[in-house]
């Protein structure tokens, strides 16, 4: 594609980009071809050939090269001796806030362009007076040389007189530029500057862009396909024949469209996009919209090329643009309203695409009915991307997925992985309305995209599989993790100010996703059907446009007949970090409920707690407090805590109440000790008096309050005793998460062995209940995997014996293992086996083409008991052809969770931190997730010293908040072990002294 590529021998086979200025805007805003009067005229010919792939003889090529070199040399001399010239009154001048050093005044930072000149625009945000309306993009990526040649024509409207425009560009070499007014007249460009730190280019003309007028900016550019999983990048897969096949794909969220074409790369600059892609005939090209025409485009490097022209898109933000060149195959269905749904995969994986196709088709129908807004595009493609940093990306009409998030093999894939595929599909489809149709104005309201998708993914799957009880699982997967993170001093509000691109990456976290979803779940409980009506109003009011959080609250208030001031209520949940702890105590026949911010970190533990950001709400909330009483657990009462405490009467015979029914509110509850004991007594006597979600809620609150030092560890242990009789998934999954955290923190403390013995005592009855047969409803299948895997890790002999026998039969006799038992069996074989078992699983990992199977093996390989094996395993992650970069976190996390590998994982991250940075880039969220995964279980003062010293003064980019949270977590771990270790040991000694035999 570049000028030094071999030239074709036939002039008719030249590959040409669009002529500069081809598209011209008419008075009514329509687009018509320019220069159609003489299509074969000399002007058009020269425009094509100036930047196309020209054909000429060798002598002519040598002559042209000589002339070009001479001209460039002359121009260089002129520039060197005359310096930059400009007719502009502002470009090159010092900004108003610039002061020379010799003025004896503090010098203000001045951005410098790549040529050393002052860059006149000193703001990370683009000017708002220039608004793009349409992009015409032509692009030709070469999947062999990785070279990309492109052209973009951007039509834009000017709201105010100006002589410059600023837009984004990253790692693009601009080779030609042209500005035209609406009549097609060329405007003289006096300056084009690039400022690398802000990824901006500044273009200035001699005269002015006049307000309320339309213009077209055309740019030709070259770039390279990168390997960093962002922008326009190269990916690959292995064919059935063992060959590596390549594809070019995009990932633009949040700020990477600028790495593929010059653009106004902020979400509020919505525009229509028209795309043309050159490709070879052995590939297909995909875009957000369907292809309209495919034409022969000649030859390039001996390969016949085709050009696909795509239908123009609706107005959308740049981060939602997507285009892919690959050799995939696909399967297709249609929704009830005729939308074409297709799933694209590499040929070896097409048999695993049926579930995704059926699920997406039905969930699209559900969302169209629920939102009462039609899906606006003619098609919806879902496509597997082999190398993909996130789970999936909601590009409008062309959703990209990691293989494990979309492929499902009914014989090989576990119930948990099956559910994950459905959830991720529903998440991205809900984005087609929340995020794509209505987009946040700026990234500070990212939760309007991700919070909604994280909430509606569960509603969508629940509509299709009601027996999965997704809303019961919601508290386990969304509410509880969000409460855990939001209890840190280093949390952040849902609506958080962001400026630099690295700050944007940092908020793609549990707060934006899971807390956002949780407060929507809470909102739905008190708005009920008004939530659906209000959301329909919101979507219709802002479709093809942008909104912020207050726009959402106003739409919801309108549809409650103003009976609830939704904005006043919800601002307390979105504009301040954290959440309330509701303390319940009894005074005679009254219940007193107090609220205060809940923090895991106390003033005594961390002085930064005293330096928390001030809140205009003083860390008070509008709390919809729900509860039921012990004499009638089926009747739910509701009372508002309007940033205040409340009192309410109860009958004198009432012994306890359970607040936060089904954990539907985003808050924790602390009961006075006598009421805790009454609740514990009830659970021990007949736990079915409370439903499964409420039992899970009590476990989660008790263990977390213990972590914060507000509840004795002995009380949490007393509560956990009822689990001997528990047989439901959500309470057990909640308890297992807390038990595993305790186990990891206690691994070097006195009570460790006794605590493992206690876990075995509680797990023995439920392991017998779940059994080893693949049977039972969905939640029982999920519980079987969780319970048996935990039993293996805490050394329950009966489980280990059965699992190791199954592993041996699989390894030596090739006997199949049921999908839901694979995690259990693989873990047992590797943890209690040796080198041969580990190597066998490693071989299966490298040969399997089932993504869910490979993911299971990656996790199991990290539970080995031999540090040498773990060290070897960590080193394997450095080869991206063996362990994909997107899976490195999985490996580090499981090794770090293994007591034998905890320090190994940390030392590995420390030793290869520069390698990780080059692999992922400092601006991606991956670096922060690596820090969190490796340090989550460190719990000694020396661990804290190690981590804090290593990162001291280091620029970790978007990982800064994750690092801060990790250091806070290590301090919490240290504090918890110090204060709770002795009490846990005493309680366990007493318990096993009073029970016969133990386990």
Residue pairs with C-beta under 8 A, 6 or more apart in sequence:
1 15
1 53
1 140
1 142
1 145
1 147
1 148
1 149
1 222
1 300
2 145
2 147
2 149
2 222
3 54
5 53
5 145
5 300
5 301
6 301
6 302
7 53
7 54
7 55
7 56
7 61
8 14
8 53
8 55
8 298
8 299
8 300
9 55
10 55
10 299
11 55
12 298
13 55
13 298
13 299
14 48
14 49
14 52
14 53
14 54
14 55
14 298
15 52
15 53
15 140
15 278
15 297
15 298
15 299
15 300
15 305
16 48
16 49
16 52
16 53
17 48
17 51
17 52
17 138
17 140
17 149
17 150
17 151
17 220
18 136
18 138
18 151
18 153
18 276
19 35
19 44
19 47
19 48
20 47
20 151
20 153
20 176
20 178
20 218
20 220
21 34
21 35
21 47
21 153
21 178
21 180
21 184
21 186
21 216
21 218
22 33
22 34
22 35
22 136
22 153
23 31
23 32
23 33
23 34
23 136
23 153
23 155
23 216
24 31
24 32
24 33
24 34
24 180
24 182
24 183
24 184
24 216
25 31
25 155
25 182
25 214
25 216
26 32
26 182
27 182
29 133
29 214
31 134
31 136
31 155
34 184
35 41
35 43
35 44
38 44
50 176
51 149
51 151
51 175
51 176
51 220
53 300
56 64
84 92
84 115
84 117
84 191
86 92
86 190
86 191
86 204
87 190
87 206
88 163
88 164
88 190
88 191
88 204
88 206
90 120
90 163
90 164
90 204
91 117
91 120
91 164
91 190
91 191
91 193
91 202
91 204
92 117
92 118
92 120
92 191
93 118
93 120
94 110
94 118
95 110
95 118
95 120
95 122
97 108
97 122
98 107
98 108
98 110
98 118
99 105
99 106
99 107
99 108
100 107
101 107
109 122
110 118
110 122
111 118
111 119
111 121
111 122
111 195
111 197
111 198
112 118
112 119
112 195
113 119
113 193
113 194
113 195
113 202
114 193
114 194
114 195
114 196
115 193
117 193
119 193
119 195
119 198
119 200
119 202
120 164
120 193
120 202
120 204
121 127
121 164
121 166
121 195
121 200
121 202
124 198
124 499
124 500
125 266
125 499
126 166
126 167
126 168
126 200
126 264
126 266
126 269
127 162
127 165
127 166
128 159
129 158
129 159
129 160
129 162
130 156
130 157
130 158
130 159
130 162
130 165
130 166
130 209
130 264
131 156
131 157
131 159
131 264
131 269
132 154
132 155
132 156
132 263
132 264
132 269
132 271
133 155
133 156
133 157
133 214
133 271
133 272
134 154
134 155
134 271
134 272
134 273
134 274
134 312
135 152
135 153
135 154
135 155
135 261
135 263
135 271
135 272
135 273
135 274
136 152
136 153
136 155
136 274
136 276
137 150
137 151
137 152
137 261
137 273
137 274
137 275
137 276
138 150
138 151
138 152
138 275
138 276
138 277
138 278
139 148
139 149
139 150
139 151
139 260
139 261
139 275
139 276
139 277
139 278
139 323
140 148
140 149
140 150
140 277
140 278
140 300
140 305
141 147
141 148
141 225
141 232
141 248
141 325
142 148
142 300
142 301
143 225
143 234
143 246
143 247
143 248
143 283
143 325
144 301
146 224
146 225
146 234
147 222
147 223
147 224
147 225
148 222
148 223
148 224
148 225
148 232
149 220
149 221
149 222
150 220
150 221
150 222
150 223
150 260
150 261
151 218
151 219
151 220
151 221
152 218
152 219
152 221
152 261
152 262
152 263
153 216
153 217
153 218
153 219
154 167
154 216
154 217
154 218
154 219
154 262
154 263
154 264
154 271
155 214
155 215
155 216
155 271
156 165
156 214
156 215
156 216
156 217
156 264
157 212
157 213
157 214
158 209
158 210
158 211
158 212
158 213
158 214
158 215
159 211
159 212
160 211
161 208
161 209
161 210
161 211
162 208
162 209
163 204
163 205
163 206
163 207
163 208
163 209
164 191
164 202
164 203
164 204
164 205
165 202
165 203
165 209
165 217
166 200
166 201
166 202
166 203
167 200
167 201
167 203
167 217
167 262
167 263
167 264
167 265
168 199
168 200
168 201
168 255
168 257
168 258
168 262
168 263
168 264
168 265
169 194
169 199
169 200
169 201
169 221
169 258
169 262
170 199
170 231
170 256
170 258
170 259
171 223
171 224
171 226
171 231
171 259
172 221
172 222
172 223
172 258
172 259
172 261
172 262
173 221
173 222
173 223
174 192
174 201
174 219
174 220
174 221
174 262
175 220
175 221
175 222
176 218
176 219
176 220
177 189
177 192
177 203
177 217
177 218
177 219
177 220
178 186
178 189
178 217
178 218
178 219
179 186
179 187
179 189
179 203
179 205
179 215
179 216
179 217
179 218
180 186
180 187
180 215
180 216
180 218
181 187
181 213
181 214
181 215
182 213
182 214
182 215
187 205
187 206
187 207
187 215
188 205
188 206
188 207
189 203
189 204
189 205
189 206
190 204
190 205
190 206
191 202
191 203
191 204
192 201
192 202
192 203
192 204
193 201
193 202
194 200
194 201
194 202
195 201
195 202
199 255
199 258
199 265
199 501
201 262
203 217
209 215
219 262
221 261
221 262
223 232
223 259
223 260
225 232
225 233
225 234
225 248
226 232
226 233
226 234
226 259
227 233
227 234
228 920
228 921
228 924
229 251
229 387
229 388
229 389
229 885
229 886
229 920
229 924
230 251
230 252
230 256
230 259
230 389
230 921
230 924
231 250
231 251
231 252
231 256
231 257
231 259
231 260
232 248
232 249
232 250
232 259
232 260
233 248
233 249
233 250
233 251
233 387
234 246
234 247
234 248
235 246
235 247
235 248
235 249
235 385
235 386
235 387
235 388
236 244
236 245
236 246
236 247
236 386
236 387
237 244
237 245
237 247
237 346
237 348
237 386
238 244
238 245
238 348
238 849
239 245
239 346
239 347
239 348
240 347
240 348
245 327
245 346
247 283
247 324
247 325
247 326
247 327
247 328
247 385
247 386
248 324
248 325
248 326
249 322
249 324
249 325
249 326
249 385
249 400
250 256
250 260
250 321
250 322
250 323
250 324
250 395
250 400
251 388
251 389
251 390
251 393
251 400
252 260
252 318
252 319
252 320
252 321
252 322
252 395
253 319
253 320
253 393
254 319
254 443
254 501
254 504
254 505
254 508
255 265
255 319
255 501
255 504
256 319
257 263
257 265
257 318
257 319
257 321
258 265
258 318
260 321
263 318
264 271
264 318
265 318
265 319
266 317
266 318
266 442
267 317
267 318
267 319
267 439
267 440
267 441
267 442
267 443
267 546
268 317
268 439
268 441
268 442
268 546
269 317
269 318
270 315
270 316
270 317
270 439
270 544
270 545
270 546
271 315
271 316
271 318
272 312
272 313
272 314
272 315
272 316
273 288
273 312
273 313
273 316
273 321
274 309
274 310
274 312
274 313
275 287
275 288
275 289
275 309
275 310
275 323
276 307
276 308
276 309
276 310
277 285
277 287
277 307
277 308
277 310
277 323
277 325
278 297
278 300
278 305
278 306
278 307
279 285
279 305
279 306
279 307
279 308
279 325
280 303
280 304
280 305
280 306
281 303
281 304
281 305
281 306
282 327
283 325
283 326
283 327
284 325
284 326
284 327
284 328
285 291
285 308
285 323
285 324
285 325
286 322
286 323
286 324
286 325
286 326
286 344
286 381
286 383
286 398
287 308
287 310
287 322
287 323
287 398
288 310
288 313
288 316
288 320
288 321
288 322
288 323
288 377
288 395
288 396
288 397
288 398
289 310
289 311
289 312
289 313
289 377
289 378
289 379
289 397
290 310
290 311
290 340
290 378
290 379
291 308
291 309
291 310
291 311
292 309
292 310
292 311
293 308
293 309
294 306
294 307
294 308
294 309
295 306
295 307
295 309
296 304
296 305
296 306
296 307
297 305
297 306
297 307
298 304
298 305
299 305
311 378
313 321
313 377
313 396
313 397
314 376
314 377
314 396
314 544
315 544
315 545
316 396
316 436
316 439
316 544
317 439
320 394
320 395
320 396
320 435
320 436
321 395
322 393
322 395
322 396
322 398
322 400
323 398
324 383
324 385
324 398
324 400
326 344
326 346
326 383
327 346
327 347
328 344
328 345
328 346
328 347
328 383
328 384
329 344
329 345
329 346
329 347
329 350
330 342
330 343
330 344
330 345
330 350
330 353
330 381
331 342
331 343
331 350
331 353
331 354
331 357
332 340
332 341
332 342
332 343
332 357
333 341
333 357
333 358
333 361
334 340
334 341
334 361
335 341
335 361
335 364
335 365
335 368
335 375
336 365
337 365
337 368
337 374
337 375
339 364
339 375
339 377
339 378
339 379
339 380
340 378
340 379
340 380
341 357
341 360
341 361
341 364
341 379
341 380
341 381
341 382
342 357
342 379
342 380
342 381
342 382
343 353
343 356
343 357
343 360
343 381
343 382
343 383
343 406
344 381
344 382
344 383
344 384
345 352
345 353
345 383
345 384
345 407
346 384
346 386
348 849
349 384
349 403
349 407
349 849
349 851
351 409
352 407
352 408
352 409
352 850
352 851
353 406
353 407
354 408
355 408
355 410
355 418
355 421
355 422
356 382
356 406
356 407
356 408
356 421
356 425
357 382
359 421
359 422
359 425
359 426
359 464
360 380
360 382
360 425
360 429
362 464
363 425
363 426
363 429
363 460
363 461
363 463
363 464
364 375
364 380
364 429
366 460
366 463
366 464
367 375
367 429
367 430
367 432
367 433
367 456
367 460
368 374
368 375
370 459
370 463
370 532
371 433
371 535
371 536
371 539
372 536
373 433
373 437
373 536
373 539
373 540
373 543
375 432
375 433
376 437
376 543
377 396
377 397
379 397
380 397
380 399
380 429
380 432
381 397
381 398
381 399
382 399
382 401
382 406
382 425
382 428
383 398
383 399
383 400
383 401
384 401
384 402
384 403
384 406
384 407
385 400
385 401
385 402
385 403
386 403
386 884
387 884
387 885
387 886
388 400
388 401
388 402
388 403
388 886
389 885
389 886
389 920
389 924
389 926
390 402
391 401
391 402
391 405
391 424
391 427
392 399
392 400
392 401
392 402
392 405
392 406
392 424
392 427
392 428
393 399
393 400
393 428
394 427
394 428
394 431
394 432
394 435
394 436
394 453
396 432
396 436
399 428
399 429
401 424
401 428
402 851
402 886
403 851
404 417
404 420
404 851
404 852
404 854
404 855
405 420
405 421
405 424
405 425
406 421
406 424
406 425
407 413
407 421
407 850
407 851
407 852
408 417
408 418
408 421
408 852
409 850
409 852
409 853
411 819
412 819
412 850
412 852
412 853
413 421
413 819
413 850
413 852
413 853
414 785
414 819
414 820
414 822
414 823
414 852
414 856
415 778
415 781
415 782
415 785
415 819
415 820
416 782
416 785
416 820
417 819
417 852
417 855
417 856
419 461
419 468
419 778
419 782
422 461
422 464
422 465
423 457
423 458
423 461
424 457
426 456
426 457
426 458
426 459
426 460
426 461
427 453
427 454
427 456
427 457
428 453
429 460
430 452
430 453
430 456
430 457
430 460
431 449
431 453
433 539
434 448
434 449
434 452
434 453
434 456
434 539
435 448
435 449
435 450
435 452
435 453
437 539
437 543
437 544
438 448
438 538
438 539
438 542
438 543
438 545
438 546
438 547
439 449
439 545
439 546
439 547
440 446
440 448
440 449
440 546
440 547
440 548
441 546
441 547
441 548
442 498
442 548
443 498
443 504
443 507
444 495
444 496
444 497
444 498
445 495
445 547
445 548
445 549
446 504
446 507
446 508
446 512
447 494
447 495
447 511
447 512
447 513
447 515
447 516
447 549
447 574
448 516
448 547
448 548
448 549
448 552
450 508
450 512
450 513
450 516
451 494
451 512
451 513
451 515
451 516
451 517
451 519
451 520
452 516
452 517
452 520
453 513
454 478
454 513
454 514
454 516
454 517
455 478
455 516
455 517
455 520
455 521
458 470
458 471
458 473
458 474
458 478
458 517
459 470
459 471
461 468
461 470
462 468
462 469
462 470
462 471
465 778
467 777
467 778
468 778
468 779
469 778
469 779
472 662
472 692
472 693
472 730
472 779
473 729
473 730
473 779
474 517
474 521
475 662
475 663
475 664
475 693
475 696
475 697
475 730
476 696
476 730
476 733
476 734
477 514
478 513
478 514
478 517
478 518
478 521
479 514
479 518
479 521
479 663
479 666
480 663
480 700
480 734
480 737
481 510
481 514
482 510
482 511
482 514
482 515
482 517
482 518
482 666
483 518
483 579
483 666
483 668
483 700
483 704
484 704
485 491
485 509
485 510
485 511
485 515
485 965
486 510
486 511
486 515
486 577
486 578
486 579
487 578
487 579
487 598
487 599
487 600
487 704
487 708
488 599
488 600
488 601
488 965
488 968
488 969
489 599
489 601
489 606
489 608
489 609
489 612
489 968
490 608
490 961
490 964
490 965
490 968
491 511
491 577
491 578
491 965
492 507
492 511
492 577
492 961
493 511
493 574
493 575
493 576
493 577
494 511
494 512
494 515
494 516
494 519
494 573
494 574
494 575
495 549
495 574
495 575
496 507
498 504
498 506
498 507
501 923
502 922
502 923
502 957
502 958
502 960
503 958
504 958
505 923
505 924
505 925
505 957
505 958
506 925
506 928
506 958
506 959
506 960
506 961
506 962
508 925
509 925
509 961
509 962
511 577
515 666
518 666
519 570
519 573
519 574
519 666
521 664
522 573
522 624
522 664
522 665
522 666
523 531
523 556
523 566
523 570
524 531
525 624
525 626
525 664
525 665
526 564
526 624
526 638
527 534
527 556
527 560
527 564
527 566
530 556
530 559
530 560
531 556
533 559
534 555
534 556
534 557
534 558
534 559
534 560
534 566
535 555
535 556
537 555
537 556
537 558
537 559
538 547
538 551
538 552
538 555
538 556
541 547
541 551
541 555
542 551
549 570
549 574
550 567
553 566
553 567
553 570
553 571
554 566
554 567
556 566
557 564
557 565
557 566
557 567
560 566
568 622
569 622
570 622
571 617
572 617
572 620
572 621
572 622
572 643
573 579
573 621
573 622
573 666
575 615
575 616
575 617
576 615
576 616
576 617
576 619
577 613
577 615
578 597
578 598
578 599
578 619
579 597
579 598
579 621
579 666
579 667
579 668
580 595
580 596
580 597
580 598
580 619
580 620
580 621
580 623
580 641
580 667
580 668
581 595
581 596
581 597
581 598
581 667
581 668
581 669
581 670
581 710
582 593
582 594
582 595
582 623
582 625
582 641
582 659
582 660
582 667
582 668
582 669
582 670
583 593
583 594
583 595
583 596
583 669
583 670
583 671
583 672
584 591
584 592
584 593
584 657
584 659
584 669
584 670
584 671
584 672
584 675
585 591
585 592
585 594
585 671
585 672
585 675
586 592
586 650
586 672
586 674
586 675
588 652
589 649
589 650
589 651
589 652
590 647
590 648
590 649
590 650
591 647
591 648
591 649
591 650
591 657
592 645
592 646
592 647
593 625
593 639
593 641
593 645
593 646
593 647
593 648
593 659
594 645
595 620
595 621
595 623
595 641
595 644
595 645
595 667
596 619
597 619
598 667
598 668
598 708
599 609
599 708
600 704
600 707
600 708
600 972
601 608
601 609
601 968
601 971
601 972
602 609
602 708
602 709
603 609
603 610
605 971
605 972
605 975
606 968
606 971
617 643
620 643
620 644
621 641
621 643
621 667
622 640
622 641
622 642
622 643
623 640
623 641
623 665
623 667
624 638
624 640
624 665
625 638
625 639
625 640
625 641
625 646
625 659
625 660
625 665
626 636
626 637
626 638
626 659
626 660
626 661
626 664
626 665
627 636
627 637
627 639
627 657
627 658
627 659
627 660
627 661
628 634
628 635
628 636
628 637
628 657
628 658
628 661
629 635
629 637
629 650
629 651
629 654
629 656
629 657
630 654
630 655
630 656
630 657
630 678
630 682
630 689
631 651
631 653
631 654
633 658
633 689
633 690
633 691
636 661
639 646
639 648
640 646
650 657
655 675
655 678
656 671
656 675
656 678
656 679
656 682
657 675
658 679
658 690
658 694
658 697
658 698
659 669
660 667
660 668
660 669
660 697
661 694
662 691
662 693
662 694
662 697
663 693
663 694
663 696
663 697
663 700
668 701
668 704
668 705
669 697
669 701
670 701
670 705
670 710
670 711
671 679
673 715
676 702
676 711
676 715
676 719
677 718
679 698
679 719
680 715
680 718
680 719
680 722
682 689
682 690
683 689
683 690
683 695
683 698
683 719
683 722
684 721
684 722
687 695
687 722
687 725
687 726
690 698
692 728
692 729
692 730
692 731
693 730
695 726
695 728
695 730
695 731
696 730
696 731
696 733
696 734
698 719
699 719
699 720
699 731
699 734
699 735
699 738
700 734
700 738
702 711
702 715
702 716
702 719
703 716
703 738
703 742
704 738
705 711
705 716
706 712
706 713
706 715
706 716
706 980
707 972
707 976
709 975
709 976
709 979
712 983
713 980
713 983
713 984
713 987
714 983
714 984
714 986
714 987
717 758
717 984
717 987
717 988
717 991
720 735
720 739
720 762
721 762
723 731
723 732
723 735
723 762
723 766
724 761
724 762
724 765
725 765
726 732
726 735
726 766
727 766
727 769
728 779
728 783
729 779
729 780
729 782
729 783
729 786
730 779
732 766
732 783
732 786
732 787
733 782
733 783
733 786
736 786
736 787
736 790
739 759
739 790
740 790
740 793
740 897
742 755
742 984
743 752
743 755
743 756
743 759
743 794
744 897
744 899
744 902
744 937
744 939
745 937
745 939
745 973
745 976
745 977
746 752
746 755
746 977
746 981
746 984
747 899
747 902
747 937
748 939
748 940
749 977
749 981
750 981
750 982
750 985
751 981
751 984
751 985
751 988
754 985
754 988
754 989
754 992
755 984
755 988
756 794
756 795
757 988
757 992
757 998
757 999
758 988
758 991
758 992
759 790
759 794
760 791
760 794
760 795
760 796
760 999
761 995
761 998
761 999
763 787
763 790
763 791
763 794
763 796
764 796
764 798
764 999
766 783
766 787
767 787
767 788
767 791
767 796
767 798
767 799
770 776
770 780
770 783
770 784
770 787
770 788
771 784
772 788
772 802
772 821
774 781
774 818
774 819
774 820
774 821
776 784
781 820
784 820
784 821
785 820
785 821
785 823
785 824
788 799
788 803
788 821
788 824
789 823
789 824
789 827
791 799
791 800
792 799
792 800
792 803
792 824
792 827
792 828
792 831
793 827
793 831
793 863
796 999
799 824
799 828
800 828
800 832
803 821
803 824
803 825
803 827
803 828
803 829
804 828
804 829
804 832
804 833
806 815
806 817
806 821
806 825
807 825
807 826
807 828
807 829
807 833
807 837
808 829
809 815
810 816
810 817
810 825
810 829
811 829
811 837
811 840
817 825
822 853
822 856
823 856
823 859
823 860
826 841
826 856
826 857
826 860
827 860
827 863
829 837
829 841
829 860
830 837
830 838
830 841
830 860
830 861
830 863
830 864
831 863
831 864
831 865
832 865
834 866
835 866
835 869
838 861
838 864
838 866
838 869
841 857
841 860
841 861
842 857
842 861
844 853
844 857
845 854
845 857
845 858
845 861
846 882
848 854
848 857
855 887
855 890
858 883
858 887
858 890
858 891
858 894
859 890
859 894
861 873
861 891
861 894
862 870
862 873
862 891
862 893
862 894
862 895
862 897
862 898
862 901
863 894
863 898
864 870
864 873
864 898
864 900
864 901
865 900
866 900
867 900
867 901
867 904
870 895
870 898
870 900
870 901
870 904
871 904
871 908
873 891
873 895
874 891
874 892
874 895
874 904
874 905
874 908
875 908
876 882
876 883
876 891
877 883
877 887
877 888
877 891
877 892
878 912
878 915
880 919
883 891
885 919
885 920
885 926
888 916
888 919
888 930
889 926
889 929
889 930
889 933
892 905
892 908
892 909
892 930
892 933
892 934
893 933
893 934
893 936
895 901
895 902
895 904
895 905
895 908
896 902
896 905
896 906
896 933
896 934
896 935
896 936
896 937
897 936
897 937
902 937
902 938
905 933
905 934
906 934
906 935
906 938
906 943
906 946
906 947
908 934
909 916
909 930
909 931
909 934
910 946
910 950
916 927
916 930
917 927
920 926
920 927
920 930
921 927
922 955
922 956
922 957
922 958
922 959
923 957
923 958
924 958
925 958
927 956
927 957
927 958
927 959
927 962
928 956
928 958
928 959
928 960
928 961
928 962
928 963
929 962
930 959
931 956
931 959
931 962
931 963
931 966
932 962
932 965
932 966
935 943
935 947
935 966
935 967
935 969
935 970
936 966
936 969
937 973
938 944
938 947
938 970
938 973
939 970
939 973
939 974
939 976
939 977
940 974
941 974
943 970
943 974
944 967
944 970
944 971
944 974
947 966
947 967
947 970
948 967
951 963
956 963
992 998
